[in-house]
Amino acid sequence: MNNTAAEAGLVKYKESSGRKWKRIVRNRYIYLMILPGVLYFLIFKYIPMFGLVISFQDYLPYKGIMGSDWVGLKHFSRLFSEPEFWNIFKNTIVVFVVNVTFYFPIPIILSLMLNEVGNAFFKRFVQTLVYIPHFLSWVIIVSISFVMFTMDGGIINEMLTYFGFQPVNFLMSSGWFYPMYVLQVIWREAGWGTIVYLAAMAAVDPGLYEAARMDGATRIRQIWHITLPGIRTVIVVMLILKVGSVLDTSFEHIFLLLNSMNKDVAEILDTYVYTAGLKQGQYSFSTAVGLFKSVVSFILVMGSNWLAKKAGEEGVY
């Protein structure tokens, strides 16, 4: 009896496997299309994880990973005992809070505005216009800002001087670092961020708007009671993903804005890892910092996803 059941289960398993392989062969071109993405994550995201072991070693390149001495949690103890680390950690959190507070709502607001535009040509024109900055590198964005805000002939300071005000050193001032940072992020990414929200708005049932108009609802009421609830799940998912990058800010952007005069507020964990790892050769210590960042981000993603589900949302998974 048992042998018969086992044989039946084996036959069922083989049939199921055969059907799966037939589906894979039938959809082989679709799987081929996702192959570059899979290879990217495999080569640049997963395989490098094996290198995290050097955060528990005094890694020396000429000895290699297998020959370097094990030191346990030595680098983590050093990390948490350095006063400089806590200031850098605070700067990283502040950059994230500024980003979420001032940038995160902008693509949503911009999407709501674009969704209300009736003229299709004008809508596509504005969308194209706000998408373009995303395709410019941070080097170009920061360079344009430098030309505009520099005290040596910058148009902004020239206008201030023309109207009788004193020129302001925007680029070298700690107080202007966060406004400069968030304005550049909004300029470059706000338009690109509307893609997801506009796609979600397109999925909202048009019949709901017609029913609301028949009941006398204004455009603002329709946005508040139909559009926003319709894209609420997408907003929550995007916020969870944003929370996961709390310690993973844009290294290139911050690095280009960083200088000796604003270092006290502009130095973040990513630039700290670059300085300690590549410039000073402290490979094990910088890897420990990177591992700390990854663990914190993972915990925050899991926690925010759990809270989202508790609040009745779908979450990321």
C-alpha angles and dihedrals in degrees: 000000000000091000091052092051091048092050091049091050091049092050091049091049092051092049091049091049090048091053091049092052091048090053090048092050091046092051095036094128092055091051089047090056093056092045095090091053092048091049091048093055092041095051101035103028112027107029092051088058089080087067091065087085090080089069085075093047141064089243118206118183095219091053096044128208095298094049101042120104120257115236102170114211096350095118093046090052089051091047095056095040097056114096089209091062094060092052089050090046090051091050090052092051092047091051089051093047091049090048094050095041099048106020106035096065094046098076089047093051092044091050091051090051093048091047090058094053110108100190106086095200094051091045093053091045093053092045091053091047094054093042095057099076090060090068092056116091121240088250090064094042093051092043091054090048090049092053091048099044105033117118090226100080098320113160094231094054091042089056091047090051092047091055092048101261127129116257115256125220096225096165099051100037123102090208093059097044098090096045090048091048098049095043090054091048091050092047094051104034109026095084094045091049091061093069095080095044095047089051090052091049090052088060094057111109109257089210089071091060092048091051091048092051090050088054090053099254115163123227090261091052091049091052093047099044102031114018099042095045088047093058097033093106091053091049091052092049092049090048091051090051089048091052089053089061094052092122096028103078124162104289095190094051096047092042091056092050094045120104139152093269098054098031092110090068102020101053108102135172094269094054089042090055090049092051096044097039108036104021099037099028096234093143098162094047094047090048089053089054090050092049090050089053092050094049093049092048092049092051092049093050092049092045096047091046090052091050091048091054091047088054090054099259126128097240125197096299 
